Amino acid sequence: MVPLVIRLKEFIDFKRMGIQELAAVLGYKSPQKLYRLFNTESAWPSCQIVEDLSNHFHELDLNWLFTGRGTMLLETEGSSGKKRSRATGKSREESV
């Protein structure tokens, strides 16, 4: 698998989803294109798959997905104004 697909697999494992469930969430009638993506050695996701992921998983950091840099999940601002990781709920200062 190419690194981007490995990271996508890491994300869906983090979400505790299977390929069929992911296909349903993305609104696909069949999980076939996702199975092809994960079962073909050099497959890359189509722009449509990436757009669908972005539209349904707002917390997914596309920079991480494409490059591996940064964190899997985008940070959010808590009520204290501190940025918090969506994965841990800890502020940046608490994580250091």
Backbone as CSV, one residue per row, in Angstrom:
resi,resn,N_x,N_y,N_z,CA_x,CA_y,CA_z,C_x,C_y,C_z
1,MET,0.846,-1.196,0.000,0.000,0.000,0.000,0.882,1.248,0.000
2,VAL,0.417,2.267,-0.678,1.138,3.534,-0.680,0.919,4.216,0.679
3,PRO,1.858,5.087,1.090,1.759,5.699,2.427,0.423,6.393,2.705
4,LEU,-0.149,7.080,1.724,-1.425,7.757,1.936,-2.517,6.745,2.312
5,VAL,-2.541,5.621,1.653,-3.551,4.600,1.931,-3.308,3.974,3.299
6,ILE,-2.045,3.814,3.677,-1.713,3.310,5.014,-2.249,4.263,6.069
7,ARG,-2.065,5.574,5.850,-2.585,6.558,6.817,-4.106,6.563,6.837
8,LEU,-4.738,6.397,5.689,-6.198,6.316,5.646,-6.675,5.107,6.441
9,LYS,-5.991,3.987,6.295,-6.333,2.782,7.056,-6.173,3.043,8.560
10,GLU,-5.119,3.759,8.927,-4.903,4.123,10.326,-6.077,4.959,10.854
11,PHE,-6.558,5.895,10.024,-7.683,6.737,10.429,-8.954,5.907,10.615
12,ILE,-9.268,5.030,9.670,-10.516,4.271,9.820,-10.400,3.259,10.963
13,ASP,-9.189,2.771,11.238,-8.999,1.933,12.427,-9.230,2.751,13.689
14,PHE,-8.724,3.987,13.694,-8.930,4.887,14.836,-10.428,5.128,15.063
15,LYS,-11.165,5.274,13.968,-12.615,5.497,14.060,-13.367,4.192,14.356
16,ARG,-12.643,3.084,14.391,-13.226,1.756,14.633,-14.306,1.425,13.611
17,MET,-13.940,1.656,12.361,-14.858,1.395,11.255,-14.246,0.341,10.341
18,GLY,-15.106,-0.404,9.696,-14.680,-1.310,8.648,-14.922,-0.655,7.300
19,ILE,-14.484,-1.315,6.252,-14.622,-0.760,4.907,-16.092,-0.622,4.515
20,GLN,-16.907,-1.606,4.850,-18.329,-1.518,4.514,-18.996,-0.359,5.240
21,GLU,-18.657,-0.173,6.506,-19.240,0.941,7.261,-18.773,2.283,6.700
22,LEU,-17.496,2.376,6.343,-16.980,3.603,5.746,-17.709,3.907,4.443
23,ALA,-17.899,2.898,3.620,-18.623,3.092,2.359,-20.028,3.620,2.621
24,ALA,-20.704,3.082,3.626,-22.056,3.542,3.953,-22.036,4.995,4.430
25,VAL,-21.082,5.345,5.279,-20.975,6.723,5.777,-20.720,7.690,4.624
26,LEU,-19.910,7.261,3.668,-19.591,8.130,2.524,-20.699,8.149,1.479
27,GLY,-21.727,7.320,1.673,-22.869,7.319,0.770,-22.685,6.473,-0.477
28,TYR,-21.735,5.538,-0.444,-21.497,4.678,-1.597,-22.480,3.508,-1.570
29,LYS,-22.991,3.144,-2.721,-23.916,2.010,-2.812,-23.192,0.694,-2.587
30,SER,-21.917,0.670,-2.919,-21.109,-0.536,-2.787,-19.735,-0.155,-2.226
31,PRO,-19.128,-1.016,-1.420,-17.784,-0.729,-0.908,-16.667,-1.116,-1.881
32,GLN,-17.031,-1.508,-3.099,-16.062,-2.063,-4.039,-14.859,-1.157,-4.285
33,LYS,-15.080,0.149,-4.503,-13.928,1.011,-4.799,-13.014,1.162,-3.590
34,LEU,-13.576,1.051,-2.394,-12.735,1.098,-1.196,-11.963,-0.210,-1.038
35,TYR,-12.611,-1.335,-1.310,-11.892,-2.615,-1.272,-10.729,-2.608,-2.260
36,ARG,-10.972,-2.092,-3.465,-9.895,-2.004,-4.461,-8.750,-1.145,-3.948
37,LEU,-9.092,-0.032,-3.328,-8.083,0.886,-2.798,-7.185,0.181,-1.777
38,PHE,-7.793,-0.575,-0.878,-7.020,-1.205,0.186,-6.386,-2.535,-0.218
39,ASN,-6.839,-3.123,-1.307,-6.317,-4.431,-1.697,-5.422,-4.416,-2.928
40,THR,-5.211,-3.246,-3.522,-4.341,-3.128,-4.687,-3.058,-2.427,-4.251
41,GLU,-1.938,-3.077,-4.503,-0.632,-2.634,-3.992,-0.338,-1.150,-4.238
42,SER,-0.549,-0.662,-5.450,-0.132,0.707,-5.772,-1.321,1.653,-5.988
43,ALA,-2.465,1.332,-5.429,-3.659,2.158,-5.642,-3.594,3.455,-4.842
44,TRP,-4.099,4.500,-5.461,-4.243,5.808,-4.832,-5.733,6.149,-4.804
45,PRO,-6.204,6.852,-3.769,-7.621,7.226,-3.751,-7.920,8.274,-4.809
46,SER,-9.106,8.210,-5.358,-9.522,9.215,-6.327,-9.778,10.538,-5.618
47,CYS,-9.827,11.596,-6.387,-10.184,12.907,-5.820,-11.561,12.845,-5.173
48,GLN,-12.464,12.075,-5.757,-13.825,11.951,-5.205,-13.802,11.312,-3.817
49,ILE,-13.001,10.278,-3.631,-12.902,9.644,-2.311,-12.349,10.631,-1.298
50,VAL,-11.295,11.350,-1.660,-10.695,12.324,-0.741,-11.695,13.429,-0.406
51,GLU,-12.422,13.908,-1.403,-13.434,14.937,-1.153,-14.524,14.403,-0.230
52,ASP,-14.970,13.181,-0.460,-15.997,12.587,0.396,-15.498,12.437,1.831
53,LEU,-14.251,12.011,1.994,-13.673,11.905,3.339,-13.653,13.265,4.020
54,SER,-13.220,14.275,3.289,-13.146,15.624,3.835,-14.521,16.159,4.234
55,ASN,-15.532,15.856,3.424,-16.886,16.334,3.711,-17.548,15.617,4.885
56,HIS,-17.146,14.379,5.149,-17.789,13.604,6.208,-16.980,13.536,7.498
57,PHE,-15.682,13.760,7.417,-14.821,13.686,8.594,-14.059,14.998,8.728
58,HIS,-14.730,15.998,9.265,-14.133,17.326,9.376,-12.917,17.347,10.278
59,GLU,-12.809,16.373,11.161,-11.677,16.326,12.084,-10.405,15.774,11.431
60,LEU,-10.522,15.126,10.285,-9.369,14.533,9.613,-8.495,15.633,9.006
61,ASP,-7.222,15.626,9.374,-6.276,16.601,8.847,-5.763,16.092,7.498
62,LEU,-6.189,16.740,6.421,-5.796,16.297,5.082,-4.300,16.468,4.839
63,ASN,-3.668,17.436,5.499,-2.220,17.584,5.383,-1.542,16.316,5.904
64,TRP,-1.997,15.820,7.041,-1.458,14.570,7.585,-1.735,13.412,6.630
65,LEU,-2.942,13.356,6.118,-3.316,12.259,5.230,-2.398,12.217,4.002
66,PHE,-2.138,13.362,3.396,-1.333,13.406,2.176,0.171,13.323,2.428
67,THR,0.644,13.958,3.505,2.092,14.071,3.688,2.640,13.297,4.879
68,GLY,1.781,12.992,5.838,2.255,12.354,7.063,2.770,13.359,8.080
69,ARG,2.758,14.640,7.726,3.218,15.673,8.666,2.057,16.146,9.519
70,GLY,2.369,16.487,10.752,1.332,16.955,11.669,0.655,15.790,12.361
71,THR,-0.594,16.001,12.749,-1.340,14.977,13.468,-2.541,14.532,12.648
72,MET,-3.035,13.369,12.950,-4.172,12.804,12.228,-5.400,13.694,12.335
73,LEU,-5.607,14.261,13.513,-6.822,15.034,13.762,-6.509,16.508,13.916
74,LEU,-7.374,17.323,13.368,-7.231,18.768,13.511,-7.493,19.150,14.951
75,GLU,-6.899,20.242,15.362,-7.116,20.731,16.720,-8.352,21.610,16.759
76,THR,-8.992,21.640,17.911,-10.142,22.513,18.125,-9.826,23.432,19.288
77,GLU,-10.512,24.544,19.372,-10.331,25.434,20.503,-11.368,25.117,21.558
78,GLY,-10.882,24.872,22.773,-11.776,24.617,23.893,-12.337,25.918,24.432
79,SER,-13.163,25.836,25.445,-13.779,27.030,26.022,-12.747,27.960,26.637
80,SER,-11.576,27.423,26.999,-10.526,28.255,27.587,-9.733,28.994,26.524
81,GLY,-10.022,28.708,25.244,-9.293,29.350,24.163,-8.032,28.595,23.779
82,LYS,-7.712,27.522,24.535,-6.540,26.716,24.208,-6.912,25.707,23.127
83,LYS,-5.963,25.466,22.247,-6.204,24.468,21.208,-6.085,23.087,21.830
84,ARG,-7.045,22.221,21.485,-7.071,20.869,22.021,-7.031,19.869,20.878
85,SER,-6.334,18.799,21.136,-6.294,17.706,20.174,-7.633,16.993,20.203
86,ARG,-8.203,16.710,19.031,-9.461,15.953,18.993,-9.236,14.517,19.436
87,ALA,-8.008,14.037,19.322,-7.733,12.642,19.683,-7.663,12.464,21.193
88,THR,-6.990,13.389,21.897,-6.771,13.192,23.332,-7.590,14.112,24.206
89,GLY,-8.043,15.243,23.653,-8.766,16.233,24.454,-7.834,17.104,25.274
90,LYS,-6.525,16.893,25.165,-5.543,17.669,25.935,-5.132,18.914,25.153
91,SER,-4.846,19.966,25.901,-4.335,21.162,25.255,-2.907,20.913,24.817
92,ARG,-2.422,21.752,23.929,-1.066,21.589,23.428,-0.061,21.624,24.577
93,GLU,-0.284,22.495,25.563,0.634,22.616,26.699,0.605,21.344,27.553
94,GLU,-0.568,20.719,27.714,-0.694,19.515,28.508,-0.015,18.330,27.851
95,SER,0.070,18.347,26.524,0.635,17.227,25.785,2.143,17.235,25.791
96,VAL,2.775,18.368,26.122,4.237,18.494,26.059,4.866,17.988,27.306
